[in-house]
């Protein structure tokens, strides 16, 4: 699930920023079809071959952040990318096995007398931390979407703030849904290539499939959609994208509403909104986004040495506090959640007393604990130097650059290629025995090793991981990066003179 995929740059900065703060190639004038052609097709061959997209630089996995100065928030890019990788790993752990063999991912350590390393508190995040990753996405989004507008609020520049928020809101739907539309269209089309995909129920004709995809998509992408299933048939894991869009609107609304408040009033109101969304209304995702806004506000104030005096009293204990916050984050991030029934939590070892902290307002209890886990994680990483450096490494920065595409494509790659790879090495399910018996056990590997790290599970990733990264890189170049540039171009072409400027 993606999290933030763009910042909201100032109007004069549009030509110089994309979602990772990298230099953007300016789109020339002309009709909209020319812009789309430039954005979507000019680099098609280079994308498929993973060639450098511009002279003197590479945009593939080999590019290094050392080639350019990292942004102050580069660690958030790395964290977002690593979280997308956790989602990838979690889904593969689930998909490879029989349905009855995944309880160690859903329940706590010691459930049913099973004491697996993969389900140990803290460790379980790396095996079954998909929902923790999604919560982290949302906090990061709230933070990054707020960075530029909040700096304008601090500067008291209301005219530029209005232009910035208007531009961001105009572009956001296109930014999120252009890549999703492209990837799900290709995946939907693959249903009619003649090979089996578990769970797919192709329509009798491609025309009927196209209509079904369109009918679902238009409702799935409607921000005020209040009926039907929250899942998209052509990408069940994409449920978080509409939530991302709604959360973005919450962020823009909060920023505009609090723009003229004093420092202390703004901080109290942001805190009050988090409390409201978490303890009074069942607005867990709104709480995550507003938490990101609050963290951004505090960091910008800290950079100017303008925090409320209360925080100065905590300064001597800063190191201990943030290491403790990190430990609590990892523990809460592993909340056992096989269902929304609180009974499951109370029966899990180490969670009985914590279960009484759940507010009445929260329906699905896991999101309450994941709110605190994600908020504490994002707050602590920049204050723990070695951890911040890890997320600024070359690999994490690559993951951050392709994170949205990785989130989009890992599902189709898993369902098409992963299904057959796991069958090939001997992971048996009833569906595989029925539909792809010729693949099953063709190249059997021993299912030995720690649970979640079996030889037969790890070795297929020698193929699956590069294949997924390749697809993510191609989608990043073909659809993700153009989905930043095209809305920027469209906003410029449809906008009049910015507010506050003389005629």
C-alpha positions as CSV (number, residue, x, y, z in Angstrom):
1,X,0.0,0.0,0.0
2,X,1.4,3.2,-1.0
3,X,1.9,6.0,1.3
4,X,3.0,9.4,0.3
5,X,4.0,9.6,-3.3
6,X,4.6,13.3,-3.7
7,X,5.2,16.5,-1.9
8,X,3.2,19.6,-2.6
9,X,5.8,21.9,-4.0
10,X,5.4,25.6,-4.4
11,X,4.2,26.7,-7.8
12,X,7.6,28.0,-8.9
13,X,9.2,24.7,-7.9
14,X,7.0,22.4,-9.9
15,X,9.5,22.0,-12.7
16,X,12.2,21.0,-10.2
17,X,10.4,18.4,-8.0
18,X,8.9,15.0,-8.3
19,X,7.8,12.7,-5.5
20,X,11.4,11.9,-4.4
21,X,12.6,15.5,-4.6
22,X,14.6,14.7,-7.8
23,X,15.0,17.0,-10.7
24,X,11.9,16.9,-12.9
25,X,12.1,17.3,-16.7
26,X,9.9,20.1,-17.7
27,X,7.0,19.3,-19.9
28,X,6.7,21.7,-22.9
29,X,3.5,23.4,-23.9
30,X,1.0,22.0,-26.4
31,X,-2.1,20.0,-26.5
32,X,-2.8,17.5,-23.7
33,X,-2.2,14.5,-26.0
34,X,1.3,15.8,-26.5
35,X,1.9,15.9,-22.8
36,X,0.6,12.4,-22.3
37,X,2.6,11.2,-25.3
38,X,5.8,12.7,-23.8
39,X,5.0,11.4,-20.3
40,X,4.0,7.9,-21.2
41,X,5.7,6.8,-24.4
42,X,8.9,8.7,-25.0
43,X,10.9,6.5,-22.6
44,X,9.1,3.2,-23.2
45,X,12.0,1.3,-24.7
46,X,14.4,2.8,-22.1
47,X,12.1,1.8,-19.3
48,X,11.8,-1.8,-20.6
49,X,15.6,-2.1,-20.9
50,X,16.2,-0.2,-17.6
51,X,18.5,2.2,-19.4
52,X,19.4,5.6,-17.9
53,X,16.7,8.1,-18.5
54,X,18.8,11.1,-18.9
55,X,22.5,11.8,-19.7
56,X,24.9,11.5,-16.8
57,X,22.5,9.8,-14.5
58,X,20.8,6.5,-14.0
59,X,17.4,5.9,-12.5
60,X,17.7,2.2,-11.9
61,X,18.7,0.3,-8.8
62,X,22.3,1.2,-9.4
63,X,21.8,4.9,-8.9
64,X,23.3,6.1,-5.7
65,X,22.0,8.8,-3.4
66,X,25.6,9.9,-2.9
67,X,25.4,11.3,-6.5
68,X,23.3,14.1,-5.0
69,X,22.8,15.6,-1.6
70,X,20.1,13.8,0.3
71,X,17.0,15.8,1.4
72,X,16.5,16.2,5.1
73,X,13.5,13.9,4.9
74,X,15.3,11.2,2.7
75,X,15.0,8.8,5.6
76,X,11.2,8.9,5.1
77,X,11.7,7.8,1.5
78,X,13.8,4.9,2.7
79,X,11.3,4.0,5.4
80,X,8.4,4.1,2.9
81,X,10.3,1.9,0.6
82,X,11.3,-0.6,3.3
83,X,7.6,-0.7,4.5
84,X,6.6,-1.5,0.9
85,X,9.1,-4.4,1.0
86,X,7.6,-5.6,4.2
87,X,4.2,-5.7,2.5
88,X,5.8,-7.7,-0.3
89,X,7.3,-10.2,2.1
90,X,4.2,-10.6,4.2
91,X,2.0,-11.4,1.2
92,X,4.5,-13.9,0.0
93,X,4.6,-15.6,3.4
94,X,0.8,-15.9,3.3
95,X,0.4,-17.0,-0.4
96,X,3.0,-19.7,-0.4
97,X,1.4,-21.8,2.3
98,X,-1.9,-23.6,2.9
99,X,-4.5,-21.4,4.6
100,X,-4.2,-23.4,7.8
101,X,-0.4,-23.0,7.9
102,X,-0.3,-19.2,8.4
103,X,-1.6,-18.8,12.0
104,X,1.9,-18.1,13.1
105,X,1.7,-14.8,11.2
106,X,-1.7,-13.8,12.5
107,X,-1.6,-14.8,16.2
108,X,0.9,-14.0,18.9
109,X,4.0,-15.8,20.0
110,X,3.1,-19.1,21.8
111,X,-0.4,-19.4,20.3
112,X,-1.5,-23.1,20.3
113,X,1.8,-24.0,22.0
114,X,3.8,-22.9,18.9
115,X,6.9,-20.8,19.6
116,X,8.3,-19.7,16.3
117,X,11.1,-17.2,15.9
118,X,9.0,-15.5,13.1
119,X,6.2,-14.7,15.6
120,X,8.4,-13.5,18.4
121,X,7.6,-9.9,19.5
122,X,9.5,-7.4,17.4
123,X,10.7,-10.1,15.0
124,X,7.2,-10.8,13.7
125,X,7.1,-7.3,12.1
126,X,9.5,-8.5,9.4
127,X,7.3,-11.5,8.6
128,X,3.7,-10.4,9.1
129,X,4.0,-6.6,9.4
130,X,1.9,-5.6,6.4
131,X,-0.7,-3.7,8.4
132,X,2.1,-2.0,10.4
133,X,3.7,-1.0,7.1
134,X,0.4,0.5,5.9
135,X,0.0,2.5,9.1
136,X,3.5,3.8,8.6
137,X,2.6,4.8,5.0
138,X,-0.2,7.0,6.3
139,X,1.9,8.7,9.0
140,X,4.6,9.4,6.4
141,X,2.0,10.8,4.0
142,X,0.7,13.2,6.6
143,X,4.2,14.3,7.3
144,X,5.4,14.8,3.8
145,X,2.2,16.3,2.4
146,X,2.5,18.9,5.2
147,X,6.1,19.8,4.8
148,X,5.8,22.7,2.3
149,X,2.4,24.0,3.4
150,X,3.4,23.9,7.1
151,X,6.6,25.9,6.3
152,X,4.3,28.5,4.6
153,X,2.1,28.6,7.6
154,X,5.1,29.2,9.9
155,X,6.2,32.0,7.5
156,X,2.7,33.5,7.5
157,X,2.5,33.4,3.7
158,X,-1.3,32.8,3.3
159,X,-1.3,33.6,-0.5
160,X,1.3,31.0,-1.3
161,X,-0.3,28.6,1.1
162,X,-3.6,28.9,-0.8
163,X,-1.9,28.3,-4.1
164,X,0.1,25.4,-2.7
165,X,-2.9,23.6,-1.3
166,X,-5.0,24.2,-4.4
167,X,-2.4,22.8,-6.6
168,X,-1.9,19.7,-4.3
169,X,-5.6,18.9,-4.2
170,X,-6.0,19.4,-7.9
171,X,-3.2,16.9,-8.6
172,X,-3.7,14.3,-5.9
173,X,-6.3,12.1,-7.5
174,X,-4.4,11.9,-10.8
175,X,-1.2,11.2,-8.9
176,X,-2.6,8.3,-7.1
177,X,-4.8,6.7,-9.7
178,X,-3.0,7.0,-13.0
179,X,-0.5,4.2,-12.0
180,X,-3.2,2.1,-10.4
181,X,-5.4,2.3,-13.5
182,X,-2.5,1.3,-15.8
183,X,-1.3,-1.6,-13.6
184,X,-4.8,-3.0,-13.0
185,X,-5.7,-2.7,-16.7
186,X,-2.7,-4.7,-17.7
187,X,-3.4,-7.3,-15.0
188,X,-7.1,-7.5,-15.9
189,X,-6.0,-8.1,-19.6
190,X,-3.7,-10.9,-18.5
191,X,-6.8,-12.8,-17.2
192,X,-7.6,-13.5,-20.9
193,X,-4.1,-14.9,-21.8
194,X,-5.3,-18.4,-21.1
195,X,-3.4,-19.2,-17.9
196,X,-4.8,-19.9,-14.5
197,X,-4.7,-17.3,-11.7
198,X,-6.0,-18.3,-8.3
199,X,-9.1,-16.3,-7.3
200,X,-9.5,-14.8,-10.8
201,X,-12.9,-15.4,-12.4
202,X,-12.6,-14.1,-16.0
203,X,-15.7,-13.0,-17.8
204,X,-16.7,-14.9,-21.0
205,X,-15.4,-12.1,-23.2
206,X,-12.7,-9.5,-22.9
207,X,-15.3,-6.8,-23.6
208,X,-17.3,-7.9,-20.6
209,X,-14.1,-8.0,-18.5
210,X,-13.2,-4.4,-19.6
211,X,-16.7,-3.2,-18.6
212,X,-16.5,-5.0,-15.2
213,X,-13.1,-3.5,-14.5
214,X,-14.4,0.0,-15.4
215,X,-17.5,-0.4,-13.3
216,X,-15.5,-1.4,-10.3
217,X,-12.8,1.2,-10.8
218,X,-15.1,4.2,-11.0
219,X,-16.7,3.3,-7.7
220,X,-13.5,2.2,-6.1
221,X,-11.8,5.5,-6.9
222,X,-14.8,7.7,-5.8
223,X,-13.8,9.4,-2.7
224,X,-17.3,9.4,-1.2
225,X,-18.1,5.9,-2.2
226,X,-20.2,4.5,0.6
227,X,-21.5,1.1,-0.7
228,X,-20.3,-2.2,-2.0
229,X,-17.0,-3.9,-1.1
230,X,-13.9,-2.0,-0.1
231,X,-11.8,-4.4,-2.2
232,X,-11.0,-4.1,-5.9
233,X,-11.3,-7.4,-7.7
234,X,-8.3,-6.6,-9.9
235,X,-6.0,-5.9,-6.9
236,X,-7.3,-6.8,-3.4
237,X,-4.2,-5.3,-1.8
238,X,-5.0,-1.8,-3.3
239,X,-7.7,-1.0,-0.7
240,X,-5.3,1.5,0.9
241,X,-5.3,3.8,-2.1
242,X,-8.8,5.3,-1.6
243,X,-7.9,5.6,2.1
244,X,-4.7,7.4,1.0
245,X,-6.7,9.9,-1.0
246,X,-9.2,10.5,1.8
247,X,-6.4,11.0,4.2
248,X,-4.8,13.5,1.9
249,X,-7.9,15.5,1.8
250,X,-8.0,15.4,5.6
251,X,-4.4,16.8,5.6
252,X,-5.1,19.6,3.2
253,X,-8.3,20.5,5.2
254,X,-6.5,20.6,8.5
255,X,-3.7,22.7,7.2
256,X,-6.1,25.2,5.7
257,X,-8.3,25.3,8.8
258,X,-5.4,25.9,11.2
259,X,-3.4,28.2,8.9
260,X,-4.1,31.3,11.0
261,X,-3.8,29.8,14.4
262,X,-1.1,30.7,16.8
263,X,1.7,28.1,17.4
264,X,0.3,26.7,20.6
265,X,-3.3,26.8,19.4
266,X,-2.3,24.9,16.3
267,X,-0.4,22.2,18.2
268,X,-3.2,21.8,20.7
269,X,-5.8,21.5,17.9
270,X,-3.7,19.0,16.0
271,X,-3.4,16.9,19.1
272,X,-7.1,17.3,19.7
273,X,-7.9,16.1,16.3
274,X,-5.8,13.0,16.8
275,X,-7.6,12.3,20.0
276,X,-11.0,12.8,18.3
277,X,-10.2,10.5,15.5
278,X,-8.8,7.8,17.7
279,X,-10.9,7.9,20.9
280,X,-14.2,9.5,20.0
281,X,-14.9,8.5,16.4
282,X,-13.6,5.4,14.5
283,X,-11.3,7.5,12.3
284,X,-8.1,5.6,12.8
285,X,-6.7,6.4,9.4
286,X,-7.5,10.1,9.9
287,X,-5.6,9.9,13.2
288,X,-2.6,8.5,11.4
289,X,-2.5,11.3,8.8
290,X,-3.0,14.0,11.3
291,X,-0.3,12.5,13.5
292,X,2.0,13.0,10.5
293,X,1.0,16.6,10.3
294,X,1.7,17.1,14.0
295,X,5.2,15.4,13.7
296,X,6.0,17.6,10.8
297,X,4.9,20.8,12.7
298,X,7.0,19.8,15.7
299,X,10.1,19.1,13.5
300,X,9.8,22.4,11.7
301,X,9.5,24.2,15.0
302,X,12.5,22.3,16.4
303,X,14.6,23.3,13.4
304,X,13.9,27.0,14.3
305,X,14.4,26.3,18.0
306,X,10.8,27.4,18.5
307,X,9.3,24.4,20.3
308,X,7.1,25.0,23.4
309,X,9.2,25.1,26.6
310,X,7.8,21.7,27.7
311,X,10.0,19.9,25.1
312,X,13.1,21.5,26.5
313,X,12.6,19.7,29.8
314,X,12.8,16.4,27.9
315,X,16.0,17.2,26.1
316,X,18.4,15.5,28.6
317,X,16.4,12.3,28.3
318,X,16.1,12.4,24.5
319,X,18.2,9.4,23.7
320,X,16.5,7.1,26.2
321,X,13.0,8.3,25.3
322,X,13.4,7.6,21.6
323,X,15.0,4.2,22.0
324,X,12.1,3.3,24.4
325,X,9.7,4.7,21.8
326,X,11.3,2.4,19.1
327,X,11.0,-0.6,21.3
328,X,7.4,0.1,22.1
329,X,6.7,0.7,18.4
330,X,8.1,-2.7,17.4
331,X,6.1,-4.5,20.2
332,X,2.8,-2.8,19.3
333,X,3.5,-3.2,15.6
334,X,3.2,-7.0,16.1
335,X,-0.3,-6.8,17.5
336,X,-2.0,-10.2,16.9
337,X,-5.0,-9.6,14.7
338,X,-6.6,-12.7,13.1
339,X,-9.9,-10.9,13.3
340,X,-11.5,-7.8,14.9
341,X,-12.7,-9.9,17.9
342,X,-10.9,-8.5,21.0
343,X,-11.1,-11.9,22.5
344,X,-8.2,-13.0,20.3
345,X,-6.0,-10.2,21.7
346,X,-6.8,-11.0,25.3
347,X,-5.9,-14.7,24.8
348,X,-2.5,-13.7,23.2
349,X,0.5,-13.9,25.5
350,X,1.7,-10.4,26.5
351,X,-1.4,-8.6,25.4
352,X,-4.1,-9.2,28.0
353,X,-3.6,-6.0,30.0
354,X,-2.9,-4.0,26.8
355,X,-6.2,-5.1,25.4
356,X,-8.0,-2.9,28.0
357,X,-6.5,0.2,26.4
358,X,-8.6,-0.1,23.3
359,X,-11.0,2.8,23.0
360,X,-14.7,2.0,22.6
361,X,-14.8,3.9,19.3
362,X,-12.4,1.7,17.5
363,X,-14.1,-1.3,15.8
364,X,-11.0,-3.2,14.5
365,X,-8.7,-3.0,17.5
366,X,-5.5,-3.6,15.6
367,X,-5.5,-0.1,14.1
368,X,-5.5,1.5,17.6
369,X,-2.2,-0.2,18.5
370,X,-0.8,0.3,15.0
371,X,-1.5,4.0,15.3
372,X,0.9,4.2,18.2
373,X,3.4,1.8,16.6
374,X,3.6,3.8,13.4
375,X,3.6,7.2,15.1
376,X,6.4,6.3,17.5
377,X,8.4,4.7,14.7
378,X,8.3,7.8,12.5
379,X,9.1,10.0,15.5
380,X,12.0,8.0,16.7
381,X,13.9,7.1,13.5
382,X,15.4,10.6,12.8
383,X,16.6,10.8,16.5
384,X,18.5,7.5,16.3
385,X,21.5,8.2,14.0
386,X,22.4,4.6,13.0
387,X,18.8,3.8,12.1
388,X,18.4,7.0,10.2
389,X,21.5,6.2,8.2
390,X,20.1,2.8,7.4
391,X,17.1,4.3,5.7
392,X,19.3,6.7,3.9
393,X,21.4,3.9,2.3
394,X,21.5,3.3,-1.4
395,X,19.2,0.2,-1.2
396,X,16.5,1.9,1.0
397,X,16.5,4.9,-1.3
398,X,16.0,2.7,-4.3
399,X,13.1,1.0,-2.5
400,X,11.7,4.5,-1.7
401,X,11.9,5.6,-5.3
402,X,10.0,2.5,-6.6
403,X,7.8,2.0,-3.5
404,X,4.5,3.0,-5.1
405,X,5.1,0.8,-8.1
406,X,6.4,-2.0,-5.9
407,X,3.2,-1.9,-3.9
408,X,1.1,-2.0,-7.1
409,X,2.9,-4.8,-9.0
410,X,3.9,-7.2,-6.2
411,X,0.4,-8.6,-6.2
412,X,0.2,-9.5,-9.9
413,X,3.7,-10.9,-9.9
414,X,2.9,-13.0,-6.9
415,X,-0.4,-14.3,-8.3
416,X,1.0,-15.1,-11.8
417,X,4.7,-16.0,-11.3
418,X,4.9,-16.6,-7.6
419,X,2.0,-19.1,-7.7
420,X,4.0,-21.3,-10.1
421,X,7.3,-20.9,-8.4
422,X,5.9,-22.1,-5.1
423,X,4.2,-25.0,-6.8
424,X,7.4,-25.8,-8.6
425,X,9.4,-26.2,-5.4
426,X,6.7,-28.2,-3.6
427,X,4.4,-25.9,-1.7
428,X,1.2,-27.8,-2.1
429,X,-2.4,-26.4,-2.0
430,X,-5.7,-27.8,-3.2
431,X,-6.0,-25.2,-5.9
432,X,-2.5,-25.9,-7.2
433,X,-3.2,-29.6,-7.3
434,X,-6.4,-29.0,-9.3
435,X,-5.2,-26.3,-11.7
436,X,-1.5,-26.6,-12.2
437,X,-0.6,-30.2,-11.3
438,X,2.2,-30.3,-13.8
439,X,4.0,-27.6,-11.9
440,X,3.6,-29.1,-8.5
441,X,6.8,-30.6,-7.1
442,X,8.6,-30.5,-10.5
443,X,11.7,-29.1,-8.7
444,X,11.1,-30.0,-5.0
445,X,13.1,-28.2,-2.4
446,X,13.3,-29.2,1.3
447,X,10.9,-27.3,3.6
448,X,13.6,-27.2,6.3
449,X,14.7,-24.2,8.3
450,X,13.0,-21.8,10.7
451,X,9.3,-21.2,10.1
452,X,9.0,-18.4,7.6
453,X,12.6,-18.9,6.4
454,X,12.4,-22.4,4.9
455,X,14.8,-23.2,2.1
456,X,11.9,-23.9,-0.2
457,X,10.5,-20.5,0.6
458,X,13.7,-18.4,0.3
459,X,15.2,-19.9,-2.9
460,X,12.2,-18.9,-5.2
461,X,13.0,-15.3,-4.3
462,X,16.2,-15.5,-6.3
463,X,13.8,-15.2,-9.3
464,X,10.7,-13.6,-7.7
465,X,12.5,-10.6,-6.1
466,X,14.5,-9.5,-9.2
467,X,11.3,-10.0,-11.3
468,X,9.3,-7.9,-9.0
469,X,11.9,-5.1,-8.8
470,X,12.2,-5.1,-12.6
471,X,8.4,-4.7,-12.9
472,X,8.4,-2.0,-10.2
473,X,11.2,-0.1,-12.0
474,X,9.4,-0.3,-15.4
475,X,6.1,0.9,-13.8
476,X,7.9,3.7,-12.0
477,X,9.3,5.0,-15.3
478,X,6.3,4.4,-17.5
479,X,3.5,5.4,-15.1
480,X,4.6,6.6,-11.7
481,X,6.9,9.4,-12.7
482,X,4.6,10.6,-15.5
483,X,1.8,10.7,-13.0
484,X,3.7,13.4,-11.2
485,X,4.6,15.4,-14.3
486,X,1.3,15.2,-16.1
487,X,-0.9,16.6,-13.3
488,X,1.7,19.4,-12.8
489,X,1.5,20.3,-16.5
490,X,-2.3,20.1,-16.4
491,X,-2.6,22.4,-13.4
492,X,-0.3,24.9,-15.1
493,X,-2.4,24.8,-18.3
494,X,-5.7,25.2,-16.5
495,X,-4.7,27.8,-13.9
496,X,-5.0,31.5,-14.0
497,X,-2.8,34.0,-12.2
498,X,-1.9,32.7,-8.7
499,X,-3.8,34.3,-5.8
500,X,-2.2,37.3,-4.2
501,X,-0.3,38.4,-7.3
502,X,-1.1,41.7,-9.1
503,X,-3.0,41.6,-12.4
